[in-house]
Amino acid sequence: MPVKKDKNGQRYVEAEAEVPGSPEEVWRAIATGKGISSWFVPTTIDEREGGAAVSSYGPGMDAVAKITKWNPPRSFVAEAEEEGLGKVATEFVVEARGGGMCVVRVVHRWFASTNDWDAQFEGAAYGWAASFFRILRLYLAHFAGQECSAFQLAAIGQAPGPETWRTIKSALRIDHGNGRVTSAPGAPELVGRAQSLEVSDPDLLAARETVPIIVAALEGMEGENPELLVRLERPAPGFAHVFIVPMGGPTMVWIRFYLYGDQGAAAVADAEREWSAWLAERFPQEVSA
């Protein structure tokens, strides 16, 4: 995960994970809009060389890229222009492994004469490896190919990270013995089980000590990771992903729900309305995505 240089002088970071599924199944999960929106953020992909890939991280935060290489079901590359940096290429790779498993790898490459952007890309690689690839793995294991009804909500808390995280957790009752998660009184319905977010990879552990955005997120948390991933039973089968990102003063709050199948389609509108209202009451500057 640390920044490296290739023989052409490009800087790059990469992250990978082993996931269940055939190359074709994994490809559909990472290289189609329907697939990637089922475990990441709302995304559209024009599935061809020269097509556009657009991922929405929130209001006014669309990432637009052009597909420059398209090699299903093995790999694709999408290039985007980053202000102040220039062109950044992101490559997704699927490699078959034995036992019905595949490795998914994401690589970000860019040209720069300084290390000014290194921390940003190291933070992105950490997010892939420590968070989103976990959701991808669970999605492929339990819900691959099912219709996903998803929503994401964002808010800006004015308090520091630890206080903001306590506010978020006030909505939940977590049994740390068995991981059971239920709603606290006054919070919208949520029942499920917390998924492990344990980090053991040496590179990821090192990033926690050196990458500014990760250090800031963990500062003052007394060893607690300000992120929660719940495999849901209610309001419908699926996942809830909650995390915060300190911004040197205010704290960004993200809540994402991925609900699957007919139950998810029936439950999504009420769940989005109720969680949006809960978030707006505690963080008045809420921004809905």
Helices and strands as residue ranges (DSSP letters): E 4-5, E 11-20, H 23-31, H 33-36, E 43-45, E 52-56, E 62-71, E 75-82, E 86-97, E 101-110, H 118-127, I 128-132, H 133-142, E 148-157, H 161-169, E 172-174, E 180-183, E 191-194, H 202-210, H 212-218, E 227-234, E 238-246, E 251-260, H 261-282, E 287-288
